[in-house]
Amino acid sequence: MQLAPRSARRRLGAALENLSVTFRGMTAHPDEHNCECHWGSPEELSLLKTPDVELEPDLLRRTWQAIDWTDHAAVLRRVLPQFATVLIAGRAEPLFGLEEAGFSFARGRWQQWPEEEADSVREFLHAWWVQTLTDPDAAVPVHQVFAMCAEASGTLGPWLADWEEQTGYLSGRRLVEAASEWEYELLGERLPWRVGWYEHDEEELRAELVAWLLGHAAVRLRESGASADLQHRVRLLGLTGEDRWTDPHWPGFR
């Protein structure tokens, strides 16, 4: 099944509206503080303690990237509706990769929030992910959104399951795009994004992603027009030791 782009956009719009309703009136903790020389001014901090005031893009970026809030969950709740809008538009401007935004979600421990709040965040992430897989006008590359969702949740399973449900042409081409971005790092025994939250197991995530590429994804890559070279490089992920680097398709094979 391939969700129609219009349906995916409607779902994402509803998820954004739900975030706005759920987190309306939220503020940073009254006693929240941060280093002026590394974060911002007292005047900017006061905006985080004022509900529903839109933040300038640079202030929003510094806020979600900061790692030393005393109550990161409260700060994340405060900025979440605006932050989500910036994310899907591709305007988050992380220093390295969009997984950094996932780190911010993870630090806020959103999965432990009250049910209504956690459900609204979960629905936003899934709605954005499905829109990325099915909408030709999605603003953010698929591998970046996947890394963000993986780091935000600490797991790959739900996002891979969504991918399996979306069986249309575009989601298949998105798979080719992602595999092309991932294969080099995976062949080097590395996860293709940085794990920035100490509770997430990098090797476990890598092993799960490799198993999925060798299983479900291998057939779809072929059906979606992936090059023979890419298919061979994914196949190499299933080999180890001498079998891998002596294979004629190993990069640099002589």
Salt bridges, closest charged atoms under 4 A:
GLU44 OE2 - ARG62 NH2 2.75
ASP58 OD1 - ARG61 NH2 2.43
ASP58 OD2 - ARG62 NE 2.87
GLU99 OE2 - ARG194 NE 3.99
GLU100 OE2 - ARG194 NH2 3.46
GLU117 OE1 - ARG77 NE 2.82
ASP119 OD1 - ARG122 NH1 2.88
GLU123 OE2 - ARG11 NE 2.80
ASP135 OD2 - ARG9 NE 2.70
ASP137 OD2 - ARG9 NH2 3.70
GLU151 OE1 - HIS200 ND1 3.27
ASP162 OD2 - HIS126 ND1 2.61
GLU177 OE2 - ARG174 NH1 3.55
GLU181 OE1 - HIS143 NE2 3.86
GLU183 OE1 - ARG233 NE 2.70
GLU185 OE1 - ARG190 NE 2.52
GLU189 OE1 - ARG206 NH2 3.14
GLU189 OE2 - ARG244 NH1 2.80
GLU199 OE2 - ARG109 NH2 2.76
ASP247 OD2 - ARG235 NH1 3.20
ASP247 OD1 - HIS249 ND1 3.37
